């Protein structure tokens, strides 16, 4: 019971073989795209880069709220940043880089609970008795 003649099967096999060889012979060409400026940047020196980092840190809601609680206006902060030396701005930017980006330790707590539950499950599967005194 042949539903396809032998000649058609032979030509289909040859066509597929040629297709696969051609596909294998033509390598994928990939490379890095050239970089280009995505817009006008105001960063011309390391001080400007540090000021950008400090300003981003000052934009955080908690930092802005603490400054308001201490009675410091945003204009006073900008004036103080303008009068700071390059070394002071760099120190402040280095400190601001280490600040947490936000969130809390819920992920750590959940991970710890999952580990404890896995240990209890493994002990139960090994028929070990867990006694808490």
Phi and psi restraints in degrees (value plus and minus 20) as a CYANA .aco file:
   2 UNK   PHI    -126.0   -86.0
   2 UNK   PSI     103.9   143.9
   3 UNK   PHI    -115.6   -75.6
   3 UNK   PSI     -30.1     9.9
   4 UNK   PHI    -153.3  -113.3
   4 UNK   PSI     111.2   151.2
   5 UNK   PHI     -83.7   -43.7
   5 UNK   PSI     137.0   177.0
   6 UNK   PHI     -81.7   -41.7
   6 UNK   PSI     -58.6   -18.6
   7 UNK   PHI     -85.0   -45.0
   7 UNK   PSI     -59.3   -19.3
   8 UNK   PHI     -87.1   -47.1
   8 UNK   PSI     -60.7   -20.7
   9 UNK   PHI     -84.3   -44.3
   9 UNK   PSI     -59.7   -19.7
  10 UNK   PHI     -85.0   -45.0
  10 UNK   PSI     -67.2   -27.2
  11 UNK   PHI     -87.0   -47.0
  11 UNK   PSI     -54.4   -14.4
  12 UNK   PHI     -86.3   -46.3
  12 UNK   PSI     -61.5   -21.5
  13 UNK   PHI     -84.2   -44.2
  13 UNK   PSI     -63.8   -23.8
  14 UNK   PHI     -83.2   -43.2
  14 UNK   PSI     -62.1   -22.1
  15 UNK   PHI     -83.5   -43.5
  15 UNK   PSI     -62.8   -22.8
  16 UNK   PHI     -86.6   -46.6
  16 UNK   PSI     -59.1   -19.1
  17 UNK   PHI     -83.1   -43.1
  17 UNK   PSI     -64.9   -24.9
  18 UNK   PHI     -84.6   -44.6
  18 UNK   PSI     -60.6   -20.6
  19 UNK   PHI     -82.2   -42.2
  19 UNK   PSI     -66.5   -26.5
  20 UNK   PHI     -86.6   -46.6
  20 UNK   PSI     -58.7   -18.7
  21 UNK   PHI     -85.6   -45.6
  21 UNK   PSI     -63.3   -23.3
  22 UNK   PHI     -84.9   -44.9
  22 UNK   PSI     -57.5   -17.5
  23 UNK   PHI     -87.4   -47.4
  23 UNK   PSI     -58.1   -18.1
  24 UNK   PHI     -95.2   -55.2
  24 UNK   PSI     -52.0   -12.0
  25 UNK   PHI     -95.1   -55.1
  25 UNK   PSI     -46.8    -6.8
  26 UNK   PHI    -113.3   -73.3
  26 UNK   PSI      83.4   123.4
  27 UNK   PHI     -92.6   -52.6
  27 UNK   PSI     134.5   174.5
  28 UNK   PHI     -95.1   -55.1
  28 UNK   PSI     111.1   151.1
  29 UNK   PHI    -125.5   -85.5
  29 UNK   PSI     101.4   141.4
  30 UNK   PHI    -157.8  -117.8
  30 UNK   PSI     133.1   173.1
  31 UNK   PHI    -185.7  -145.7
  31 UNK   PSI     156.1   196.1
  32 UNK   PHI     -99.7   -59.7
  32 UNK   PSI     117.7   157.7
  33 UNK   PHI     -98.1   -58.1
  33 UNK   PSI     121.7   161.7
  34 UNK   PHI     -86.6   -46.6
  34 UNK   PSI     124.0   164.0
  35 UNK   PHI    -101.6   -61.6
  35 UNK   PSI     130.9   170.9
  36 UNK   PHI    -166.5  -126.5
  36 UNK   PSI     138.2   178.2
  37 UNK   PHI     -92.7   -52.7
  37 UNK   PSI     107.9   147.9
  38 UNK   PHI    -107.2   -67.2
  38 UNK   PSI     -19.2    20.8
  39 UNK   PHI     146.1   186.1
  39 UNK   PSI    -196.4  -156.4
  40 UNK   PHI     -97.9   -57.9
  40 UNK   PSI     105.2   145.2
  41 UNK   PHI    -127.7   -87.7
  41 UNK   PSI     125.2   165.2
  42 UNK   PHI    -121.2   -81.2
  42 UNK   PSI     -13.5    26.5
  43 UNK   PHI    -109.7   -69.7
  43 UNK   PSI      85.7   125.7
  44 UNK   PHI    -134.0   -94.0
  44 UNK   PSI     -35.1     4.9
  45 UNK   PHI    -166.7  -126.7
  45 UNK   PSI     154.7   194.7
  46 UNK   PHI     -88.4   -48.4
  46 UNK   PSI     -50.4   -10.4
  47 UNK   PHI     -84.2   -44.2
  47 UNK   PSI     -62.8   -22.8
  48 UNK   PHI     -83.0   -43.0
  48 UNK   PSI     -60.0   -20.0
  49 UNK   PHI     -84.7   -44.7
  49 UNK   PSI     -61.9   -21.9
  50 UNK   PHI     -85.0   -45.0
  50 UNK   PSI     -58.2   -18.2
  51 UNK   PHI     -84.9   -44.9
  51 UNK   PSI     -56.3   -16.3
  52 UNK   PHI     -83.6   -43.6
  52 UNK   PSI     -62.5   -22.5
  53 UNK   PHI     -84.0   -44.0
  53 UNK   PSI     -63.8   -23.8
  54 UNK   PHI     -84.9   -44.9
  54 UNK   PSI     -63.2   -23.2
  55 UNK   PHI     -84.6   -44.6
  55 UNK   PSI     -57.5   -17.5
  56 UNK   PHI     -84.8   -44.8
  56 UNK   PSI     -58.0   -18.0
  57 UNK   PHI     -86.5   -46.5
  57 UNK   PSI     -56.7   -16.7
  58 UNK   PHI     -92.3   -52.3
  58 UNK   PSI     -38.3     1.7
  59 UNK   PHI     -96.8   -56.8
  59 UNK   PSI     -37.0     3.0
  60 UNK   PHI     -81.7   -41.7
  60 UNK   PSI     123.2   163.2
  61 UNK   PHI     -81.1   -41.1
  61 UNK   PSI     -62.9   -22.9
  62 UNK   PHI     -88.3   -48.3
  62 UNK   PSI     -58.6   -18.6
  63 UNK   PHI     -86.8   -46.8
  63 UNK   PSI     -65.2   -25.2
  64 UNK   PHI     -82.2   -42.2
  64 UNK   PSI     -59.2   -19.2
  65 UNK   PHI     -85.5   -45.5
  65 UNK   PSI     -62.5   -22.5
  66 UNK   PHI     -82.5   -42.5
  66 UNK   PSI     -61.1   -21.1
  67 UNK   PHI     -83.0   -43.0
  67 UNK   PSI     -60.4   -20.4
  68 UNK   PHI     -85.5   -45.5
  68 UNK   PSI     -58.3   -18.3
  69 UNK   PHI     -82.2   -42.2
  69 UNK   PSI     -55.1   -15.1
  70 UNK   PHI    -101.3   -61.3
  70 UNK   PSI     -24.3    15.7
  71 UNK   PHI      63.1   103.1
  71 UNK   PSI       4.0    44.0
  72 UNK   PHI    -119.4   -79.4
  72 UNK   PSI     104.6   144.6
  73 UNK   PHI    -104.7   -64.7
  73 UNK   PSI     133.2   173.2
  74 UNK   PHI     -79.1   -39.1
  74 UNK   PSI     -52.4   -12.4
  75 UNK   PHI     -86.0   -46.0
  75 UNK   PSI     -56.8   -16.8
  76 UNK   PHI     -86.2   -46.2
  76 UNK   PSI     -57.2   -17.2
  77 UNK   PHI     -84.8   -44.8
  77 UNK   PSI     -65.8   -25.8
  78 UNK   PHI     -83.1   -43.1
  78 UNK   PSI     -60.0   -20.0
  79 UNK   PHI     -84.7   -44.7
  79 UNK   PSI     -59.9   -19.9
  80 UNK   PHI     -88.1   -48.1
  80 UNK   PSI     -59.2   -19.2
  81 UNK   PHI     -83.4   -43.4
  81 UNK   PSI     -55.5   -15.5
  82 UNK   PHI     -88.7   -48.7
  82 UNK   PSI     -49.1    -9.1
  83 UNK   PHI    -112.7   -72.7
  83 UNK   PSI     -26.9    13.1
  84 UNK   PHI     -95.0   -55.0
  84 UNK   PSI     130.1   170.1
  85 UNK   PHI     -95.5   -55.5
  85 UNK   PSI     146.3   186.3
  86 UNK   PHI     -81.6   -41.6
  86 UNK   PSI     -59.8   -19.8
  87 UNK   PHI     -85.5   -45.5
  87 UNK   PSI     -60.4   -20.4
  88 UNK   PHI     -86.5   -46.5
  88 UNK   PSI     -61.0   -21.0
  89 UNK   PHI     -84.7   -44.7
  89 UNK   PSI     -60.4   -20.4
  90 UNK   PHI     -85.5   -45.5
  90 UNK   PSI     -60.9   -20.9
  91 UNK   PHI     -82.7   -42.7
  91 UNK   PSI     -63.5   -23.5
  92 UNK   PHI     -84.6   -44.6
  92 UNK   PSI     -60.5   -20.5
  93 UNK   PHI     -87.2   -47.2
  93 UNK   PSI     -59.3   -19.3
  94 UNK   PHI     -84.1   -44.1
  94 UNK   PSI     -58.6   -18.6
  95 UNK   PHI     -88.7   -48.7
  95 UNK   PSI     -58.7   -18.7
  96 UNK   PHI     -88.0   -48.0
  96 UNK   PSI     -48.4    -8.4
  97 UNK   PHI     -85.9   -45.9
  97 UNK   PSI     -49.7    -9.7
  98 UNK   PHI    -102.4   -62.4
  98 UNK   PSI     -26.6    13.4
  99 UNK   PHI     -88.7   -48.7
  99 UNK   PSI     123.9   163.9
 100 UNK   PHI     -86.9   -46.9
 100 UNK   PSI     127.7   167.7
 101 UNK   PHI     -97.2   -57.2
 101 UNK   PSI     -30.7     9.3
 102 UNK   PHI     110.6   150.6
 102 UNK   PSI    -199.8  -159.8
 103 UNK   PHI      66.2   106.2
 103 UNK   PSI    -199.1  -159.1
 104 UNK   PHI    -153.1  -113.1
 104 UNK   PSI    -189.6  -149.6
 105 UNK   PHI    -115.9   -75.9
 105 UNK   PSI      11.0    51.0
 106 UNK   PHI     -84.8   -44.8
 106 UNK   PSI     -59.5   -19.5
 107 UNK   PHI     -81.4   -41.4
 107 UNK   PSI     -60.3   -20.3
 108 UNK   PHI     -85.9   -45.9
 108 UNK   PSI     -62.3   -22.3
 109 UNK   PHI     -84.2   -44.2
 109 UNK   PSI     -63.7   -23.7
 110 UNK   PHI     -83.6   -43.6
 110 UNK   PSI     -62.5   -22.5
 111 UNK   PHI     -81.1   -41.1
 111 UNK   PSI     -63.1   -23.1
 112 UNK   PHI     -82.7   -42.7
 112 UNK   PSI     -62.0   -22.0
 113 UNK   PHI     -85.0   -45.0
 113 UNK   PSI     -59.6   -19.6
 114 UNK   PHI     -84.3   -44.3
 114 UNK   PSI     -60.7   -20.7
 115 UNK   PHI     -83.9   -43.9
 115 UNK   PSI     -62.8   -22.8
 116 UNK   PHI     -83.1   -43.1
 116 UNK   PSI     -63.1   -23.1
 117 UNK   PHI     -85.5   -45.5
 117 UNK   PSI     -57.6   -17.6
 118 UNK   PHI     -85.0   -45.0
 118 UNK   PSI     -59.9   -19.9
 119 UNK   PHI     -83.7   -43.7
 119 UNK   PSI     -63.9   -23.9
 120 UNK   PHI     -83.1   -43.1
 120 UNK   PSI     -62.0   -22.0
 121 UNK   PHI     -83.4   -43.4
 121 UNK   PSI     -63.4   -23.4
 122 UNK   PHI     -83.8   -43.8
 122 UNK   PSI     -61.3   -21.3
 123 UNK   PHI     -84.4   -44.4
 123 UNK   PSI     -59.2   -19.2
 124 UNK   PHI     -86.3   -46.3
 124 UNK   PSI     -59.8   -19.8
 125 UNK   PHI     -87.9   -47.9
 125 UNK   PSI     -46.7    -6.7
 126 UNK   PHI    -108.5   -68.5
 126 UNK   PSI     -10.7    29.3
 127 UNK   PHI      39.2    79.2
 127 UNK   PSI      16.9    56.9
 128 UNK   PHI    -114.4   -74.4
 128 UNK   PSI     127.8   167.8
 129 UNK   PHI    -117.2   -77.2
 129 UNK   PSI     113.4   153.4
 130 UNK   PHI    -125.1   -85.1
 130 UNK   PSI      97.8   137.8
 131 UNK   PHI    -139.2   -99.2
 131 UNK   PSI     103.1   143.1
 132 UNK   PHI    -130.7   -90.7
 132 UNK   PSI      98.9   138.9
